[in-house]
Amino acid sequence: MLGALWLIGGGLAAIVLGLVLALLFKGIDRKLAARLQGRIGPPVWQPFWDLRKLLLKETIVPENSIPWLFNFAPVLALAATLTVLFYLPLGNLWPLLGQEGDLILILYLLTLPAVAMVVGGFASGSPYAAVGAQREMVMMMSYEFPLAAVMITLAWKLSLTAGAGAAWAGAPPFSLAAFSLCPVWGTVELAGGVGLVLALAALVMVTPAELSNLPFDAPEAHEELAGGLLAEYSGRNLALFYLADAVKTLVLAALIVALFFPYGLSGPLSLGGWWAVLVDFVFFWVKVLAVMLAAVTYFRVVLARFKIDQIAYAYWMPVLGISVVGLVLVALDHFLI
């Protein structure tokens, strides 16, 4: 009984924290992007006001749509992204469902929001949304291969350290908790380190496409498709997609931190008890914000929108090549040691 109450309470706390931080970080992202472009930009709290405005507006369902599918898509997108929060180690805090899932499950959960947007776009009956949905599917088929190569690299390297004495022995194999307990940088030599740097670079390059942000926002392309996938969405449904996008941005940045930068400050500062938990918790979100600004804000400011064929080429050739070379270097590092 107490376990169930702890799970429910912890889940609600994780959801509230995730929603608040996602909107706050989105505001910081917009403010910094505006500054880099020489504009004043909206206040940091603007995403909260935008969400409130959307929730107060009327929700319109197009006549030629499939209503239940049209309304279900945004719920699925938000639910999938919020679920990932339960698998994230937050500094020293163990994931709420740390014993129940692994990296493969998280990849499936991160794919669902894009699938939901495609389904919602087709269900809306709009030609603009249909074109946007087709572009989103092309993007998914393009970036999933390099993303899978990165995850295989990390999971395979971690599996080589398996055993009763492994640092992650108490966590499920391939879970984020395992990567947090056993940072991959400590398991490789020089060649493997270069391979991991390439894997990190590939993952950073995949992140903007996962979010359909500039320069990979061809599925929405307001100037060409009037919002594309989301052209027919309004009110509550658009607010749910808005929240899903903000939470997914937060989750992807947190995933990079958990996989590549799981280090805390409590050890170097010789802290213990609740101070160690608090300092590492705050430091974790600082790292998430830094990764988000580098992987999302920077790309959005410095690059213009790519055409859909350019996006497919970029992920099928250069980015996939980088991730495969990283995998080969990590493998060579193991066999040459």
N, C-alpha and C positions, 0 to 999 in steps of 0.2 A: 504493500500500500504506500509506504513512504517512498519507495523507489519510483512508483508511478507518479506520485505528486512531485517529486524532485525532477522527473523527466518533463512533466507538463510545465512546471514553473520555469525550469531552465530553457525549455523550448520557447516559451512566450518571451522570456528575457532576451534570448538570442534574436528573435524576430524583431522586437522593438528596437534593440540596439542596432541591428542590421539596417532597418529602415531609416532610422535617424541618421546614422553615419553615412549611409548611401546618399541621402539627399544633401547632407552637409558637404560631403566630398564632391558631389556634383556641382554645388555652388562654388566651392573653391576652384574646381576645374574650370568652370565658365569664367570666373573672375580672372584667373591667371591667363587663360587663353586670350581674353580681351586685352589685358595689359600687354601681352606679347605682340598683339596686333595694333597697339597704340590707341586702344579705346579704354574708356572708364569701366565699362562692363556693368552687369547687374549686381546688386548686393548678394552677399554669400547666401542669404536666406531666401533668395528668389525661388529655388526649386520647391520650397515648402508652400509659397504663395501660388505657384503654378499648379501644384497638386490640388490645393484647396479649390482653386478656380475650376479645374477640370471636374472635380467631384460635385460641384454645385451646378454644372451645366447639364442640359438634357442629354440622355443617351439615345442616339438615333440608330435604329437598325434598318438598313436598306431593304426596300420591298423585294428585290430579286436575290436576296441573300438566303443562306441556310441559317436561320436564327439561332438554333441551339449551338451549332458549331461556331458561328460568329461570336457568340457570347462566351463560349467555353474557352476559346483560344487564349485570351488574356489571363484568365484564371490559371490555366495550365502553365503559362510562361512565368507568372509570379510565384506560383507554388513550387515549381522546379528550382528556381533560383534561391528561394528562401530555404529549401531543404538542404542545399549545399552548406548553408551556415552551420548545420548540425554536425558536419564532418570536419570543420576547421579547428585546428588547435590554436587557441588564442593566447599566445605567449606560453606561460606555464600551465594554463588551464587545459585540461584534457577535453577533446571533442565530446559533445553530448552523445553522439552515436559512434564514438570512436571504435567500438568493438563490433560494429554492424556492417560497415561498408569499406570499400577501398577505392583506389584511383579509377578503376574501370567504371564503377558506379557513378563517380563524380563526373566523368567524361560524358556518360549518358545523360545525366541531369543537366549538364551545360549545353547539350545539343537540343534538349527539349524546347527552350525558349525560341530558338530559330525555327524549329519544326512548327511550333505553335503559330508563329508569325506567318509562315507559309500557308498553313491550314486556314488561318483567319483571312489571309489575303484572297485565297481562292474562294472561300465561303462567302466573301462580301459581294461577289458578282460584279465587281468593278474591273474594267479592262486595265486601268492603271495599276490596281492592286495585283492583278494577274501577272502583268509584266514584272512587277516588283518581286512577286513570289518566285517566278522563274529565275530571276537574277540571284535571289537568296539561295536557291537550290544549287545553282552553279558555284556560288561562293562556298557553300558547305562542302561540296565535293572537292573543292580546291584546297581548302585549309585543313581539312580533317586528316589528310595523309601526313603532312609535316608534324601536326599536333600528335598523331599516333606515334610517329617515329621518336619524338621527344619523350613521350611517356614510356615507350618500350625501353629506351636507353636508361632512364632513371630506374624503372622497376627491375630491369635485368641486373643493373649494377647493385641495387640494394639486395636482390635475392642472393647474390654471391656471398653476402656477409651473414646469411642465415645460419642459425645454430643456437644451442642453448646459451652460449655466452654472448650472443649478439646484443648490441645496445638497444635494439628495438624488440627484444624477445617477448615483451609483454603486450605488444600491439599486433593486430592482424597484418599479414604480409601485404605490401603495397598500399597501406593506408597512409593518410597524411600524418597521423600520429607517429608512424614508423619513421617517416622522413624527418620529422621533428626531433625524434630521439637519436637518429643516426644521420647527421648531415652528409650529403653525398660528397662534398668536397674533401672530407677526411678519408675517403675510401679510394682515392685515385692518386697517381703520380702525375708527372708533367703532361704526357700525352693525353691522359684521361681528363686532366684539368682543362686543357684546350678544348677537348671534346665537349665538356660540360658548358664551357663558355659559348660554344656554337649552339648547343641545345638551348641555352638560356636566350640567346639572340633570336633563334627561330621561334621560341615561345612568345617573346616580346612582340615579334612581327605578326604573329597569329592573333594576338589580343585585339587590335583594332578591328580586324575582320569579324571576329566572334561577336563584337559589339555593333557591327555595321556602322562604325564611325568613319569620318573622313580619315584617309582618302578612300575608304572602302564602303561608302554609303550609297553605292549604285542602286541597291534595292529600294531605297526611299527617294533619293534624288528629287528634292522638292521642285527644282527648276524644270525638270523633265517630266516627272510622274506625279507631281502635286502631293508628294508624301508616299507614293507607291503603296507598299504593304499596308500602311496605316491611313490611306487616303479616306476611307469610309468610316474610320473609328472616331468616336467623340465621347464626351462625358466620362462616365465611370469606366467604361472599357478602355478608353485611351489613357485614363489615369493609371489603370492596372499595368498597361504596357510601359508607361512612363516609369512606374516604380520598378518593374521587372528589369528595365534597362539600367536603372541606377544601381540596383542590388547586384546585377550581373557584373557591372563594372567593378564594384567593390569585391565581389567574390573572385573574379579572375586575378585581380591584383593580389588578393590574399593567397590565392593558389600559388602564384609565383614566389611570394614570400615564404610560404610553408615548404615549398619544394627546394628552393635555392638559398634562402636566407633565414633559417629557423633559429638563428642565434639570439640570445637575450643579453641584457645588461646586468642581471643579478649576479652572474658568476664573476665577471671582471670587477664589479663593485663590492663583491663579498657580502651581498645582501641575503637575508633569510626570512622565513615566515611570510606574513602577508605583504611586507614591503617588496619582497622578491616577486610575488605574484602581481602586485600592482604595477611595479616598474616595467616588468616584461610585458604586461598587458598593454600599457600605454605605448611602449616602444614598438610593439607589434603593429599597432594602428598607424604609428608614424611611418613605419616602413611601407605599409600598404599605401598610404597617401603618396609617398615618394615614388613608388613603383607606378602608381596610377598616373601621376603627372608625367613621368618619363615615357610610359608605354602608350598612353592615350592622348593626353593634352599636347605633347610635343609633336606627334605625328599629325594630329588634326590641324595644328597651326602652320607647320612648315610644308605640307604637301597638299596639292589640289586633288580633286576627285579623279580616280582611275576609271577607265572604261572597263566593262565587265570582262572583255577578252584580255585586257592588261592584268586584271586581278587574277584570272585563271592562270595566265602565263607565270606571273610572279610567284604564285604558291606551288605550281607544278614543277617549276624549274629552279630558280635561285633558292627559295626558302626550303623546298624539299631537299635540294642538294646540300644546303647547310646542315639540316637536321640529320641527313644520312651520313655525311662526313663526321659529324659529332658522334654518331653511334659507332662508326668504324674506329674512330680514335679511342673511344672508351673501351671497345673490345680489344684493340691492340694493346692498350695500357694494361689490361688484365692478363693477356697471354704473354706479354713481354716481361712482366714482373717476376 
